[in-house]
Amino acid sequence: MKFIRKIRDISLLLLYVYLIYSTLSVTPVWSDNLENIFGPLFSKILNLFIITVGSALSIICYKNIKRKGMMAFLALIVIFLIYAALIVYLTPTIAEKAHLLEYGLLSYMALRVFKDMRSRDLAYVYTIAMVLIVGYIDEFIQKFLPNRFYDINDV
């Protein structure tokens, strides 16, 4: 059963990375179209959507977190509040909000793949390395797309 879960987690991670790379050329078009439809409200709608989804995920994860104790629950709340503040207040553009969400989910999926390692610290190192590598390849691909720009700072 553990082997099947590991294969599933790896497959989902690879599928998600493929999805990130395969939509690089069309996401600016989608974003522009949504901004044209909703105007200045689009950013507020996106913030509300993100907070709603984050809250729903927190509620769904509550049982697992509750089992691990109050400190784990408080850590989840702090992480959620920091993430919400980053998205709502410190990411002015829609693209930055999307990237923060996109790579947050990538981090979670990568951590699921590496979580069974002997050392939790090593799992975190592998997760961070994986996210950096995917981010760099993402930027490198953008170098060759006519409607995207390569910027190492985006990694």
C-alpha positions as CSV (number, residue, x, y, z in Angstrom):
1,M,0.0,0.0,0.0
2,K,2.9,2.4,0.9
3,F,4.5,1.7,-2.5
4,I,1.3,2.5,-4.4
5,R,0.9,5.7,-2.5
6,K,4.5,6.7,-3.3
7,I,3.9,5.9,-7.0
8,R,0.7,8.0,-6.9
9,D,2.4,10.9,-5.3
10,I,5.3,10.8,-7.8
11,S,2.9,10.6,-10.7
12,L,0.8,13.5,-9.4
13,L,3.9,15.6,-8.9
14,L,5.2,14.9,-12.4
15,L,1.7,15.6,-13.9
16,Y,1.6,18.9,-12.1
17,V,5.0,19.9,-13.3
18,Y,4.0,19.0,-16.8
19,L,0.8,21.1,-16.4
20,I,3.0,24.1,-15.2
21,Y,5.3,23.8,-18.2
22,S,2.6,23.1,-20.8
23,T,0.5,26.2,-19.8
24,L,3.3,28.7,-19.8
25,S,2.4,30.2,-23.2
26,V,-1.4,30.5,-22.5
27,T,-1.6,31.6,-18.9
28,P,-0.9,35.3,-19.7
29,V,-3.7,35.2,-22.2
30,W,-6.1,33.7,-19.7
31,S,-5.1,36.2,-17.0
32,D,-5.5,39.2,-19.4
33,N,-8.9,37.9,-20.5
34,L,-10.1,37.5,-16.9
35,E,-8.8,41.0,-16.0
36,N,-10.6,42.4,-19.0
37,I,-13.9,40.7,-18.0
38,F,-13.7,41.6,-14.2
39,G,-11.6,44.7,-14.3
40,P,-10.2,45.9,-11.0
41,L,-12.5,43.5,-9.1
42,F,-10.5,40.6,-10.5
43,S,-7.7,40.9,-7.9
44,K,-10.3,41.1,-5.0
45,I,-12.2,38.1,-6.4
46,L,-8.9,36.1,-6.7
47,N,-8.0,37.1,-3.1
48,L,-11.4,35.9,-1.8
49,F,-11.1,32.7,-3.8
50,I,-7.7,32.0,-2.4
51,I,-8.7,32.6,1.2
52,T,-11.8,30.5,0.7
53,V,-9.9,27.6,-0.8
54,G,-7.2,27.9,1.9
55,S,-9.8,27.9,4.7
56,A,-11.6,24.9,3.2
57,L,-8.2,23.0,3.0
58,S,-7.5,23.9,6.6
59,I,-10.8,22.5,7.7
60,I,-10.3,19.4,5.6
61,C,-6.8,18.9,7.2
62,Y,-8.1,19.7,10.7
63,K,-8.6,16.0,11.6
64,N,-5.0,15.0,10.7
65,I,-3.6,18.1,12.4
66,K,-5.7,17.6,15.5
67,R,-4.3,14.1,15.9
68,K,-0.7,15.6,15.9
69,G,-1.4,18.0,18.7
70,M,-2.1,21.6,19.4
71,M,1.4,22.8,18.3
72,A,0.9,21.4,14.8
73,F,-2.5,23.0,14.6
74,L,-1.1,26.4,15.7
75,A,1.7,26.0,13.2
76,L,-0.8,25.4,10.4
77,I,-2.8,28.5,11.4
78,V,0.4,30.6,11.4
79,I,1.5,29.3,8.0
80,F,-2.0,29.9,6.6
81,L,-2.1,33.5,8.0
82,I,1.4,34.3,6.6
83,Y,0.5,32.8,3.2
84,A,-2.8,34.8,3.1
85,A,-0.9,38.0,4.0
86,L,1.6,37.4,1.3
87,I,-1.1,36.8,-1.3
88,V,-3.4,39.6,-0.3
89,Y,-1.1,42.3,0.7
90,L,2.4,41.7,-0.8
91,T,1.6,40.4,-4.3
92,P,0.3,43.3,-6.3
93,T,-0.1,41.5,-9.6
94,I,-2.3,38.6,-10.6
95,A,0.7,36.7,-12.0
96,E,2.6,36.9,-8.7
97,K,-0.5,35.6,-6.8
98,A,-0.8,32.8,-9.2
99,H,2.9,31.9,-8.9
100,L,2.8,31.9,-5.1
101,L,-0.2,29.5,-5.3
102,E,1.3,27.4,-8.0
103,Y,4.6,26.9,-6.3
104,G,3.0,26.5,-2.9
105,L,1.1,23.5,-4.2
106,L,4.2,22.3,-5.9
107,S,6.1,22.4,-2.6
108,Y,3.3,20.5,-0.9
109,M,3.3,17.8,-3.6
110,A,7.1,17.5,-3.5
111,L,7.1,17.2,0.3
112,R,4.6,14.3,0.0
113,V,7.0,12.5,-2.3
114,F,10.0,13.0,0.0
115,K,8.2,12.8,3.4
116,D,9.1,9.1,4.1
117,M,12.8,9.8,4.1
118,R,14.8,9.0,7.3
119,S,15.7,12.6,7.9
120,R,12.9,15.2,7.9
121,D,15.5,17.9,7.3
122,L,16.7,16.1,4.2
123,A,13.1,15.8,2.9
124,Y,12.9,19.6,3.3
125,V,16.2,20.1,1.5
126,Y,15.1,17.9,-1.4
127,T,11.7,19.7,-1.6
128,I,13.4,23.1,-1.7
129,A,15.8,21.8,-4.4
130,M,13.0,20.4,-6.4
131,V,11.0,23.6,-6.3
132,L,14.1,25.7,-7.3
133,I,14.9,23.4,-10.2
134,V,11.3,23.4,-11.5
135,G,11.2,27.2,-11.1
136,Y,14.5,27.6,-13.0
137,I,13.3,25.4,-15.8
138,D,10.0,27.3,-15.9
139,E,12.0,30.6,-16.3
140,F,14.3,29.0,-18.9
141,I,11.4,27.9,-21.0
142,Q,10.0,31.4,-20.9
143,K,13.2,32.6,-22.5
144,F,12.0,31.0,-25.7
145,L,8.3,32.0,-25.6
146,P,7.4,35.2,-27.5
147,N,4.8,36.4,-24.9
148,R,7.0,35.6,-21.8
149,F,10.2,36.9,-20.3
150,Y,13.2,35.2,-18.7
151,D,14.0,36.7,-15.3
152,I,16.2,34.8,-12.9
153,N,14.8,36.8,-10.0
154,D,11.4,35.1,-10.6
155,V,12.9,31.8,-9.5
